[in-house]
Amino acid sequence: MNKADLTEVLASRAGIPKVKAASYINILTEAIQEALVRDEKVTISDFGTFTVSKRRSFKGHNPKNGKEMLVPARRIPVFRAGKGLKNSLNE
């Protein structure tokens, strides 16, 4: 399922136009992204939690030339499923 599919599902279940549904999905994803950029945790009850994890830098190899290089530290988004989502997957 992709963004277009989610838009159709939201529009049909909420009885709203697809344009409005797409706008709501954009607002939601932008709000989550902005919170993560500010290093905030985003929790949606019974669904899950979005957080930011910090990866340390490490020595790796450049796949093009095989030379050793330092891979810089970075922040990555992490999603942890909540109980409600886990339970629905295992019913």
N, C-alpha and C positions, 0 to 999 in steps of 0.2 A: 504494500500500500504506500502510495506517495502523497505528496501535498495535494495534487488534483483530486485524488480519491478521497482524502480526508475532507476536502472542500465539499464534494458531492454528498458525503455522508452527513456532514454538519448541516448543510442546506436542507436536505430532505428531512432529517430528524427534527430540526428546529423550525421548519417551515419558513425559511428565509431565502432570499435570492442568493445565488452562488457568489455574486460579487461581494455581498455583505459577509458571507461565510468566509471567503478568502481573506477579506480584510480582518476579520476576527482572528483567524489563524495567524496572520502576519503580526498582529498586535501581540498575541500570546508569545510567539517565538522571539519577537524582538524584546519583549519584557524579560523573558528568561535569559536571553543573551546579555542584555544590559546588566542584569543582576550578577551574572557570572563574571563579567568584566570587572565589576566592583568587588569581586571575591565574596559575594553573598551566596548562601545556600538557598535553593528554591525547592520547597517541599509541596507536593500535591498529595493531599491525604488519600490513602489507600491506593495510590498509583506509584509514587516513587519520589526520589530526591535527586536533584542535579547539584553537583558540587564541582569545584575546581581542584585538581591535584597538581602538585608541583613535581616535575621530573628533574632529577639532577643531571648535570652534564656528565658525559662519559666518553671514553676513547673508543672510536669506531674506525672503520675502514671505508674509504671512498670506493664505491663499487666500480667507478669508471677506470681508476688507475691503481687501485689496491693500496694506496698510501694511507698511513694512519692519520686520523684527524680527530679533532675534539668536537663532539656533537654538543651544541649548546643546551643549557637548561631551558626548560619550557613549561608552560602551564597547559594542562589538557582538561577538557570537560569529562566528567564521570557521571554516569546515571546508575543509581541503585534502586532496584524495583522494591516497591512497598508490599506489605502483606496481602492487600486486596488483589494486586496484580499477580503475585505469586500463587495465591490460592485459586484464582480463576484459571491459571494455566495448568494447574494440577487437579482439576475436577474431573 
